[in-house]
Amino acid sequence: MIDFKTNQQTMKDIPDVDDKVVKNIVFMALKGVHEAGKREVNGTDFDEKTKEATIDSKSKTLKRAGELLGRISSVTRSEPWVWELYAYYYECLKKPHHVVIETLMKLHRLLLNKWSNGEDEKLVENVCKVSVKVIRLHLEVFNGEGEEGEKNEAKTKAAMLWRGLMKKVEKAFEFRGGEEGYPDCVKEVAELGKVLNA
């Protein structure tokens, strides 16, 4: 009961979050770390000590940006942009595939919850984009140097995701010309079937 009250209070203390502001904070933090690793920024040649101090400072900023994302995701779980940004953040930090996939799947599920009959073209495009990314990450694991069981599991998950989405797509476009009526994003998903079924 105490935890619940604390969580409710925490939620009240957080103002409405503007996704553009948060995206900007995360992008600038990632850019800062990237630029800190260079010897020269904006024509200024850094000595080794200055470079180390800059990297340390920018790394702390990046860590705080990650903590901000963590707090936001704990109270605004139903906002797709949060998970999209989190996945991008993890990718930039070169986190393991399974971490990025898990985050993208949260985004995927949120988008699918809004899918009614596939008439929202932007939603269809976003679902396809996320699906393609997840399937390709699974295929990277499958084609990588991991254990055989892990590789087979990755391909199975990719195939299940592909089949589930294609069922939704086929139903949505059944009365709109079938495959001929597929937008480019859906055609890209359909093409992945050839790789998965090879």
C-alpha positions as CSV (number, residue, x, y, z in Angstrom):
1,M,0.0,0.0,0.0
2,I,2.8,2.4,0.8
3,D,4.5,1.6,-2.5
4,F,1.3,2.3,-4.4
5,K,0.8,5.7,-2.6
6,T,4.4,6.6,-3.3
7,N,4.0,5.7,-7.0
8,Q,0.8,7.8,-7.2
9,Q,2.6,10.7,-5.7
10,T,5.5,10.3,-8.1
11,M,3.1,10.4,-11.0
12,K,1.5,13.6,-9.7
13,D,4.9,15.2,-9.3
14,I,5.8,14.6,-13.0
15,P,4.5,17.3,-15.3
16,D,3.1,16.3,-18.8
17,V,6.0,15.2,-20.8
18,D,6.7,16.8,-24.2
19,D,8.1,14.1,-26.4
20,K,10.1,16.7,-28.5
21,V,11.9,18.0,-25.4
22,V,12.8,14.5,-24.2
23,K,13.9,13.4,-27.7
24,N,16.1,16.5,-27.9
25,I,17.7,15.8,-24.5
26,V,18.5,12.2,-25.5
27,F,19.8,13.1,-29.0
28,M,22.0,15.9,-27.6
29,A,23.4,13.6,-24.9
30,L,24.2,10.9,-27.5
31,K,25.7,13.5,-29.9
32,G,27.8,14.9,-27.0
33,V,29.3,11.5,-26.2
34,H,30.0,10.9,-29.9
35,E,31.7,14.3,-30.4
36,A,33.7,14.0,-27.1
37,G,35.4,11.0,-28.6
38,K,36.9,13.1,-31.4
39,R,40.2,14.8,-31.2
40,E,38.8,18.0,-32.8
41,V,35.4,19.6,-32.4
42,N,34.5,22.8,-34.2
43,G,38.2,23.4,-35.1
44,T,39.4,23.1,-31.5
45,D,42.2,20.5,-31.0
46,F,41.8,18.9,-27.6
47,D,44.7,17.6,-25.5
48,E,44.3,14.2,-23.9
49,K,43.4,15.5,-20.4
50,T,40.7,17.8,-21.8
51,K,39.4,15.0,-24.0
52,E,39.1,12.7,-21.0
53,A,37.3,15.3,-18.9
54,T,34.9,16.0,-21.8
55,I,34.2,12.3,-22.3
56,D,33.6,11.9,-18.5
57,S,31.2,14.9,-18.4
58,K,29.3,13.8,-21.6
59,S,29.0,10.2,-20.3
60,K,27.4,11.5,-17.1
61,T,25.0,13.5,-19.1
62,L,24.2,10.4,-21.2
63,K,23.6,8.4,-18.0
64,R,21.2,11.0,-16.7
65,A,19.3,11.0,-20.1
66,G,19.0,7.2,-19.7
67,E,17.7,7.7,-16.1
68,L,15.2,10.2,-17.4
69,L,14.0,7.7,-20.0
70,G,13.6,5.1,-17.3
71,R,11.5,7.4,-15.1
72,I,9.3,8.4,-18.0
73,S,8.8,4.8,-19.2
74,S,7.7,3.8,-15.7
75,V,4.8,6.3,-15.7
76,T,3.9,6.6,-19.4
77,R,4.0,3.0,-20.5
78,S,1.3,3.5,-23.2
79,E,3.2,6.2,-25.2
80,P,4.8,4.6,-28.3
81,W,7.4,7.4,-28.7
82,V,8.9,6.5,-25.3
83,W,9.8,2.9,-26.4
84,E,10.9,4.0,-29.9
85,L,13.3,6.5,-28.3
86,Y,14.4,3.9,-25.7
87,A,15.2,1.4,-28.5
88,Y,17.2,4.1,-30.4
89,Y,19.1,4.9,-27.2
90,Y,20.0,1.3,-26.6
91,E,21.1,0.8,-30.2
92,C,23.4,3.8,-30.0
93,L,24.9,2.4,-26.8
94,K,25.4,-0.9,-28.7
95,K,23.3,-2.9,-26.2
96,P,22.8,-6.6,-27.0
97,H,20.2,-7.5,-29.6
98,H,17.8,-9.0,-27.1
99,V,17.6,-5.7,-25.1
100,V,16.7,-3.7,-28.3
101,I,14.3,-6.4,-29.4
102,E,12.5,-6.4,-26.0
103,T,12.1,-2.6,-26.2
104,L,10.9,-2.6,-29.8
105,M,8.4,-5.3,-29.0
106,K,6.8,-3.1,-26.3
107,L,6.4,-0.5,-29.0
108,H,5.1,-3.1,-31.5
109,R,2.4,-4.3,-29.0
110,L,1.3,-0.7,-28.3
111,L,0.9,0.0,-32.0
112,L,-0.9,-3.2,-32.7
113,N,-3.4,-2.3,-29.9
114,K,-4.4,0.7,-32.1
115,W,-4.8,-1.4,-35.2
116,S,-8.5,-1.9,-36.0
117,N,-8.8,-2.6,-39.8
118,G,-5.6,-1.3,-41.2
119,E,-7.1,1.9,-42.6
120,D,-4.7,4.2,-40.7
121,E,-1.9,4.3,-43.2
122,K,0.6,6.0,-40.9
123,L,-0.1,3.3,-38.2
124,V,0.3,0.5,-40.8
125,E,3.6,2.1,-41.9
126,N,4.9,2.3,-38.2
127,V,3.9,-1.3,-37.4
128,C,5.7,-2.5,-40.5
129,K,8.8,-0.4,-39.8
130,V,9.1,-1.8,-36.3
131,S,8.3,-5.4,-37.4
132,V,11.0,-5.2,-40.1
133,K,13.5,-3.9,-37.6
134,V,12.7,-6.7,-35.0
135,I,12.7,-9.4,-37.7
136,R,16.1,-8.2,-39.0
137,L,17.6,-8.2,-35.5
138,H,16.3,-11.7,-34.9
139,L,17.9,-12.7,-38.2
140,E,21.2,-11.1,-37.2
141,V,21.1,-13.3,-34.1
142,F,20.3,-16.4,-36.3
143,N,23.1,-15.7,-38.7
144,G,25.5,-14.8,-35.9
145,E,27.9,-16.9,-33.9
146,G,25.7,-17.8,-30.9
147,E,24.6,-21.2,-29.6
148,E,22.5,-23.2,-32.0
149,G,19.4,-23.2,-29.7
150,E,19.5,-19.4,-29.3
151,K,19.9,-19.0,-33.1
152,N,16.9,-21.3,-33.8
153,E,14.8,-19.5,-31.2
154,A,15.6,-16.2,-32.9
155,K,14.5,-17.4,-36.3
156,T,11.3,-19.0,-34.8
157,K,10.4,-15.7,-33.1
158,A,11.0,-13.8,-36.3
159,A,8.8,-16.2,-38.3
160,M,6.0,-15.9,-35.7
161,L,6.1,-12.1,-35.7
162,W,6.0,-12.2,-39.6
163,R,3.1,-14.6,-39.8
164,G,1.1,-12.7,-37.2
165,L,1.5,-9.4,-39.0
166,M,0.9,-10.9,-42.5
167,K,-2.5,-12.3,-41.2
168,K,-3.5,-8.9,-40.1
169,V,-2.4,-7.3,-43.3
170,E,-4.1,-9.9,-45.5
171,K,-7.4,-9.4,-43.6
172,A,-7.0,-5.6,-43.8
173,F,-6.3,-5.5,-47.6
174,E,-8.7,-8.4,-48.5
175,F,-11.2,-6.0,-50.0
176,R,-8.6,-3.4,-51.2
177,G,-7.0,-5.3,-54.1
178,G,-5.1,-7.9,-52.0
179,E,-1.4,-7.9,-52.6
180,E,-1.7,-5.4,-55.4
181,G,-3.0,-2.9,-52.9
182,Y,-0.2,-3.3,-50.4
183,P,1.7,-0.1,-49.6
184,D,5.5,-0.3,-50.0
185,C,6.1,-0.8,-46.2
186,V,3.9,-4.0,-46.3
187,K,5.7,-5.2,-49.5
188,E,8.9,-5.0,-47.5
189,V,7.5,-7.1,-44.7
190,A,6.1,-9.6,-47.3
191,E,9.6,-9.9,-48.9
192,L,11.1,-10.9,-45.6
193,G,9.0,-14.0,-45.8
194,K,11.2,-15.3,-48.5
195,V,14.2,-15.0,-46.2
196,L,12.4,-16.6,-43.3
197,N,11.0,-19.5,-45.4
198,A,14.3,-20.2,-47.2
